[in-house]
Amino acid sequence: MNILDEKRDDLEKYEFMMGTERGRLAVALDLLTDSLILTGQHGVYCVSNRNPSQPRLDLQAVLAGINGAKELIQSVMAELETSNK
């Protein structure tokens, strides 16, 4: 099942509220946030041997990538907002 079918209800809701482009970006942002939460929870159990207060380096890289993707999506949404005014 592809993501457009799987998230159809969310897509319809957000696309109606925000338009097609921003609605799809909002759903992508929600998916990234859910992934960030799950990865963060996993990081509680997979701690670094050198620094037990931090997740393992591979999880730190995944978390940084997800956060970076979220920031990019948020910046695109802000640009779309300003360009529509």
PLY file of the C-alpha trace (Angstrom):
ply
format ascii 1.0
element vertex 85
property float x
property float y
property float z
element edge 84
property int vertex1
property int vertex2
end_header
0.00 0.00 0.00
1.47 3.37 -0.91
1.55 6.34 1.43
-1.15 8.24 -0.48
-3.59 5.40 0.18
-2.42 4.76 3.73
-2.76 8.40 4.81
-5.77 9.30 2.62
-7.89 10.63 5.52
-5.10 12.84 6.85
-4.24 14.04 3.36
-7.86 14.97 2.62
-8.16 16.85 5.92
-4.91 18.81 5.57
-5.30 19.43 1.83
-8.76 20.86 2.46
-7.47 23.13 5.23
-4.18 24.21 3.63
-4.26 23.38 -0.07
-2.65 20.44 -1.84
1.02 21.36 -1.48
0.97 22.55 2.11
-1.41 19.75 3.12
0.96 17.10 1.80
3.89 18.80 3.50
1.92 18.83 6.75
1.28 15.08 6.49
4.97 14.52 5.72
5.83 16.58 8.80
3.49 14.42 10.91
5.13 11.24 9.56
8.58 12.60 10.39
7.42 13.59 13.87
6.06 10.08 14.48
9.35 8.60 13.26
11.28 10.97 15.50
9.25 9.88 18.52
9.74 6.17 17.79
13.46 6.62 17.19
13.78 8.66 20.37
12.04 5.93 22.36
14.38 3.37 20.84
17.31 5.59 21.84
16.37 5.15 25.49
17.30 1.47 25.24
20.23 1.79 22.82
22.55 4.08 24.71
26.12 4.91 23.84
28.80 2.91 25.62
30.95 6.04 25.97
28.19 8.36 27.15
25.18 6.55 28.66
23.13 9.76 28.66
23.19 9.84 24.82
21.75 7.41 22.24
24.17 5.42 20.08
25.89 7.31 17.28
23.80 5.69 14.54
20.60 6.78 16.28
22.01 10.27 16.77
22.59 10.45 13.00
19.04 9.26 12.26
17.58 11.76 14.73
19.63 14.57 13.22
18.47 13.62 9.72
14.82 13.54 10.72
15.13 16.88 12.52
16.83 18.36 9.46
14.06 17.11 7.17
11.45 18.59 9.49
13.22 21.95 9.44
13.33 21.91 5.63
9.63 21.11 5.38
8.79 23.83 7.88
10.83 26.35 5.89
9.04 25.37 2.66
5.68 25.75 4.40
6.70 29.20 5.65
7.83 30.20 2.14
4.53 29.00 0.67
2.69 31.00 3.31
4.54 34.22 2.50
4.28 33.72 -1.26
0.49 33.29 -1.04
-0.01 36.62 0.72
0 1
1 2
2 3
3 4
4 5
5 6
6 7
7 8
8 9
9 10
10 11
11 12
12 13
13 14
14 15
15 16
16 17
17 18
18 19
19 20
20 21
21 22
22 23
23 24
24 25
25 26
26 27
27 28
28 29
29 30
30 31
31 32
32 33
33 34
34 35
35 36
36 37
37 38
38 39
39 40
40 41
41 42
42 43
43 44
44 45
45 46
46 47
47 48
48 49
49 50
50 51
51 52
52 53
53 54
54 55
55 56
56 57
57 58
58 59
59 60
60 61
61 62
62 63
63 64
64 65
65 66
66 67
67 68
68 69
69 70
70 71
71 72
72 73
73 74
74 75
75 76
76 77
77 78
78 79
79 80
80 81
81 82
82 83
83 84
